[in-house]
Amino acid sequence: MIITVSFHKGSEVQRDNILWIAMAGTHQIWALLLDCGRLPKKNELKEGTCLRFAGSGNEENRNNAYPHKAGFAQPSGLSLASEDPWSCLFVADSESSTVRTVSLKDGAVKHLVGGERDPMIKVVDPKTKNCTTLAGTGNASNIIGSNFTDSTFNEPGGLCVGENGQLLYVADTNNHQIKVLDLETKTVSVFPVFTSENAVVDGPCLAEKPKTLPKLPKSAPGVRLSPVAACPGQTLQFKLRLDLPSGTKLTEGASSCWFLSAEGMTVTFANGNIS
């Protein structure tokens, strides 16, 4: 998630010249300067400079006055509070189930609220640090109940409030749905998402791009089989067994890709489900 903010230096507001980026994969908060400017404890930086603002890169829940020594765990959302007394970025740190603050004055990372691992929608008062449950039971499932407290979610990963403030849209990650919470009637519904087959669009649907072979890293192990002689029209059966490390398993129903190449024949590529 990325968000553009006004950066403070003391109480003086500079230009809207910084794009803040939540880097979930590297567990860090980055800053991209859209104009020449300055970050805390940094000299003047040129336009287009992109650098780490906070986060060591280790996946952990660690607060620190020194931003590069602090640790995040897949930060996936940012919200700005540019005015005093806050002057910070609020960070939704997904895997630690916390809301953290990153100071716009000195980069210090602090804990605000959270730490419980439960798939619920909560409301936080940053002044009192009071956290209350808005929707969800705490069970990871997919139930559309008659009200907020009877409905369930499974790793909700994104929020968006509608224009009039009545509807709250929730990206319910593991249920592959967008759920709509009506903040007035306290009811939950599923936002309809149409596929290209039945969607009405202004113009033709774009054709699906042809599949391409994935690029394997050079360090990937290769298995070379013994030559097999085959006559034209003969059918060969190839069986593959995967021995996974102890404690590792494949996600049931999730798509997987595989490909087979051989000298003098066309590469075969397919998508399938492994369970």
Backbone torsions as a table, in degrees:
resi	resn	phi	psi	omega
1	MET	NA	141.3	179.3
2	ILE	-129.5	150.3	-178.2
3	ILE	-149.3	137.1	177.8
4	THR	-92.6	135.8	-175.7
5	VAL	-135.9	164.2	169.2
6	SER	-91.3	130.2	-176.6
7	PHE	-96.3	138.0	-178.4
8	HIS	-98.0	143.4	167.2
9	LYS	-128.4	101.4	-169.1
10	GLY	69.2	-127.8	177.9
11	SER	-102.6	2.2	-178.0
12	GLU	-92.8	126.7	-179.4
13	VAL	-87.3	127.7	174.9
14	GLN	-88.5	-160.0	-176.8
15	ARG	-79.5	163.3	173.5
16	ASP	-76.4	75.6	-168.6
17	ASN	-123.5	15.3	-178.9
18	ILE	-129.4	130.2	174.4
19	LEU	-104.5	116.0	180.0
20	TRP	-90.8	139.3	-174.3
21	ILE	-130.0	124.4	174.2
22	ALA	-88.7	110.0	-177.6
23	MET	-96.8	91.7	-177.1
24	ALA	-63.5	-37.7	-175.6
25	GLY	-66.9	-35.9	-179.6
26	THR	-103.4	2.8	175.4
27	HIS	59.9	46.2	-176.6
28	GLN	-142.1	164.6	171.7
29	ILE	-112.3	122.7	-178.7
30	TRP	-107.9	162.2	177.1
31	ALA	-130.9	131.8	175.6
32	LEU	-115.8	119.7	-179.2
33	LEU	-83.6	118.9	178.4
34	LEU	-85.8	-7.3	176.4
35	ASP	-154.0	169.1	176.6
36	CYS	-61.5	138.3	-177.5
37	GLY	-169.8	-165.4	-174.5
38	ARG	-142.6	139.7	173.4
39	LEU	-108.4	161.9	178.0
40	PRO	-54.9	133.6	177.5
41	LYS	62.7	22.8	178.8
42	LYS	-124.4	151.2	173.5
43	ASN	-76.3	178.4	177.8
44	GLU	-58.2	132.1	-176.9
45	LEU	-114.5	148.1	-178.0
46	LYS	-81.8	156.7	174.7
47	GLU	-58.9	136.8	-179.6
48	GLY	91.5	-4.8	177.5
49	THR	-68.4	130.7	177.6
50	CYS	-125.8	122.3	-175.4
51	LEU	-149.0	164.3	177.6
52	ARG	-72.3	129.9	176.9
53	PHE	-100.4	-40.7	-179.3
54	ALA	-149.9	149.3	178.2
55	GLY	109.4	129.4	-179.5
56	SER	-80.1	-20.1	-174.1
57	GLY	101.6	-15.3	175.5
58	ASN	-80.7	139.1	178.3
59	GLU	-82.1	100.2	-177.8
60	GLU	-160.8	166.2	177.2
61	ASN	-104.6	84.2	-175.1
62	ARG	-130.2	122.5	176.3
63	ASN	-97.0	146.8	-177.1
64	ASN	-160.9	147.0	176.8
65	ALA	-70.2	-22.0	176.4
66	TYR	-97.3	114.5	-171.5
67	PRO	-59.2	-32.6	-177.9
68	HIS	-78.3	-10.2	176.7
69	LYS	-98.3	-9.1	177.8
70	ALA	-75.7	156.6	-179.6
71	GLY	-127.0	139.2	175.7
72	PHE	-118.4	167.7	178.2
73	ALA	-132.7	88.6	-178.6
74	GLN	57.7	62.2	176.0
75	PRO	-62.3	127.1	-171.3
76	SER	-127.2	5.1	179.7
77	GLY	-158.0	143.3	178.7
78	LEU	-128.2	146.3	173.1
79	SER	-143.8	138.4	-172.5
80	LEU	-97.4	134.6	167.7
81	ALA	-128.7	86.0	-170.2
82	SER	-81.0	-18.3	-176.2
83	GLU	-88.1	151.2	171.6
84	ASP	-64.8	147.9	11.5
85	PRO	-87.2	-0.1	-174.3
86	TRP	-81.7	-64.7	-178.1
87	SER	47.0	60.7	-174.9
88	CYS	-153.9	170.9	167.5
89	LEU	-103.2	131.4	170.2
90	PHE	-88.3	131.2	-176.4
91	VAL	-118.2	122.1	172.2
92	ALA	-83.9	103.5	-175.9
93	ASP	-94.4	99.6	-164.6
94	SER	-58.6	-57.3	-171.1
95	GLU	-74.3	-16.6	173.8
96	SER	-96.0	-3.7	179.5
97	SER	53.6	42.4	-179.5
98	THR	-128.5	161.4	167.2
99	VAL	-109.6	123.6	-177.1
100	ARG	-115.2	159.9	175.2
101	THR	-118.9	140.9	174.7
102	VAL	-120.2	116.0	-176.5
103	SER	-66.4	134.0	175.4
104	LEU	-81.5	-5.1	-179.7
105	LYS	-94.6	-43.2	-177.4
106	ASP	-133.4	-0.1	177.3
107	GLY	81.7	2.4	-178.6
108	ALA	-60.9	137.0	-179.4
109	VAL	-107.0	127.3	-177.5
110	LYS	-132.4	155.8	175.3
111	HIS	-83.6	134.5	176.1
112	LEU	-103.6	-55.8	-178.5
113	VAL	-163.5	160.1	174.5
114	GLY	107.7	-172.4	-177.2
115	GLY	127.8	-13.0	178.0
116	GLU	-87.2	141.2	179.9
117	ARG	-100.9	92.3	176.8
118	ASP	-147.7	136.9	-176.2
119	PRO	-80.1	76.2	-179.4
120	MET	-131.7	161.2	174.9
121	ILE	-97.6	122.4	-174.9
122	LYS	-123.2	158.6	178.4
123	VAL	-116.9	130.2	-177.0
124	VAL	-117.0	130.1	170.8
125	ASP	-95.1	107.3	-174.9
126	PRO	-65.7	-21.9	179.9
127	LYS	-74.0	-49.1	-177.2
128	THR	-92.0	-10.7	-174.3
129	LYS	59.7	27.6	177.9
130	ASN	-86.4	132.7	-177.5
131	CYS	-121.6	122.3	-179.8
132	THR	-124.3	153.6	-179.1
133	THR	-86.3	127.9	176.1
134	LEU	-92.4	-45.9	-177.0
135	ALA	-150.7	151.9	179.1
136	GLY	107.8	155.1	179.7
137	THR	-104.5	-15.1	-174.8
138	GLY	102.9	-12.9	176.7
139	ASN	-91.4	137.8	179.0
140	ALA	-84.8	97.1	178.5
141	SER	-156.5	-167.9	-176.0
142	ASN	-133.1	80.1	-179.2
143	ILE	-119.0	125.7	173.7
144	ILE	-96.3	98.7	-176.9
145	GLY	-87.3	-178.9	-179.7
146	SER	-77.1	-13.7	178.8
147	ASN	-151.7	-179.9	-176.2
148	PHE	-60.2	-43.1	-171.8
149	THR	-77.1	-10.9	177.8
150	ASP	-98.9	-11.0	-177.7
151	SER	-89.3	154.8	-178.5
152	THR	-128.5	161.5	-179.8
153	PHE	-135.0	167.8	177.1
154	ASN	-138.5	96.3	-176.7
155	GLU	57.4	63.7	174.2
156	PRO	-62.9	126.9	-171.0
157	GLY	-121.4	7.3	-179.7
158	GLY	-166.3	144.4	-178.7
159	LEU	-130.5	146.9	175.0
160	CYS	-151.3	130.0	179.9
161	VAL	-94.5	135.0	178.5
162	GLY	-66.1	168.9	-173.8
163	GLU	-59.3	-40.8	-177.2
164	ASN	-87.9	0.8	177.5
165	GLY	78.3	6.1	-178.1
166	GLN	-90.2	-33.3	-175.5
167	LEU	-107.7	137.8	175.4
168	LEU	-117.4	119.5	-179.6
169	TYR	-94.9	132.0	-176.2
170	VAL	-122.3	123.9	173.2
171	ALA	-82.7	101.4	-177.4
172	ASP	-88.5	90.9	-164.2
173	THR	-54.0	-60.7	-172.0
174	ASN	-77.6	-9.2	172.1
175	ASN	-95.4	-3.2	177.1
176	HIS	54.9	44.8	-177.9
177	GLN	-139.6	157.3	166.8
178	ILE	-108.2	116.5	-179.0
179	LYS	-100.9	146.2	-176.1
180	VAL	-114.9	120.5	178.0
181	LEU	-103.5	119.3	176.0
182	ASP	-86.3	110.6	-173.2
183	LEU	-72.8	-12.2	177.7
184	GLU	-93.2	-47.6	-178.1
185	THR	-88.6	-10.4	179.7
186	LYS	62.2	36.5	178.9
187	THR	-114.7	158.4	-178.5
188	VAL	-121.6	137.2	175.8
189	SER	-139.1	169.2	179.1
190	VAL	-103.7	128.8	178.6
191	PHE	-72.9	124.9	-178.0
192	PRO	-71.9	130.3	177.4
193	VAL	-118.1	123.5	-175.7
194	PHE	-97.5	144.3	174.8
195	THR	-87.0	170.8	-178.0
196	SER	-64.8	-18.9	-177.8
197	GLU	-71.9	-35.1	-176.9
198	ASN	-120.5	7.9	-179.7
199	ALA	-79.4	145.3	175.4
200	VAL	-101.5	116.4	-176.5
201	VAL	-124.6	161.3	177.1
202	ASP	-87.7	86.2	-176.9
203	GLY	116.9	173.8	-177.1
204	PRO	-72.5	149.5	174.8
205	CYS	-72.0	142.5	178.0
206	LEU	-71.3	136.9	179.1
207	ALA	-68.6	148.3	179.9
208	GLU	-64.7	133.9	-179.3
209	LYS	-68.5	142.8	178.5
210	PRO	-63.6	144.4	-179.0
211	LYS	-72.2	143.6	177.3
212	THR	-121.8	155.9	-179.1
213	LEU	-71.5	137.3	175.7
214	PRO	-68.9	148.1	178.5
215	LYS	-91.7	121.4	179.7
216	LEU	-86.7	143.2	175.5
217	PRO	-65.1	154.0	-179.1
218	LYS	-61.7	-25.3	-178.5
219	SER	-80.9	-6.4	-177.7
220	ALA	-66.2	133.9	-179.8
221	PRO	-69.5	145.2	177.8
222	GLY	-115.5	142.7	179.4
223	VAL	-116.5	118.6	179.8
224	ARG	-108.3	122.3	-177.7
225	LEU	-87.8	160.5	177.1
226	SER	-68.4	145.9	-180.0
227	PRO	-59.3	142.8	177.2
228	VAL	-127.3	127.5	178.3
229	ALA	-87.9	132.6	-179.6
230	ALA	-137.5	143.0	178.2
231	CYS	-88.9	156.1	177.3
232	PRO	-55.5	131.5	179.6
233	GLY	87.4	-8.2	-179.5
234	GLN	-77.2	143.1	-179.6
235	THR	-98.9	130.0	175.9
236	LEU	-109.3	137.5	177.9
237	GLN	-108.5	125.0	-177.4
238	PHE	-115.6	120.7	179.6
239	LYS	-112.5	135.7	-178.8
240	LEU	-126.0	128.8	176.3
241	ARG	-116.9	130.0	-179.7
242	LEU	-101.2	122.9	174.7
243	ASP	-103.9	104.4	-176.8
244	LEU	-87.3	153.3	176.6
245	PRO	-59.7	154.8	179.9
246	SER	-57.5	131.3	179.3
247	GLY	88.6	-4.3	-179.7
248	THR	-101.6	140.8	178.1
249	LYS	-146.3	157.9	176.9
250	LEU	-87.1	147.0	178.2
251	THR	-73.3	121.3	-176.4
252	GLU	-63.5	130.3	177.8
253	GLY	84.1	-8.6	-179.6
254	ALA	-77.8	141.5	-179.7
255	SER	-69.5	146.0	176.0
256	SER	-133.0	152.7	179.0
257	CYS	-116.5	147.1	178.4
258	TRP	-149.9	156.0	177.5
259	PHE	-148.1	156.9	-177.3
260	LEU	-133.5	131.0	178.5
261	SER	-128.8	148.6	179.0
262	ALA	-152.5	155.3	-179.5
263	GLU	-66.8	132.9	175.0
264	GLY	77.7	13.8	177.5
265	MET	-140.2	158.9	-179.2
266	THR	-72.6	141.2	178.7
267	VAL	-69.4	134.2	176.7
268	THR	-102.5	132.2	-178.7
269	PHE	-131.5	138.2	-177.9
270	ALA	-152.4	158.2	171.9
271	ASN	-113.5	141.7	179.6
272	GLY	-153.9	176.1	178.3
273	ASN	-108.1	135.9	176.2
274	ILE	-117.7	129.8	179.3
275	SER	-136.1	NA	NA
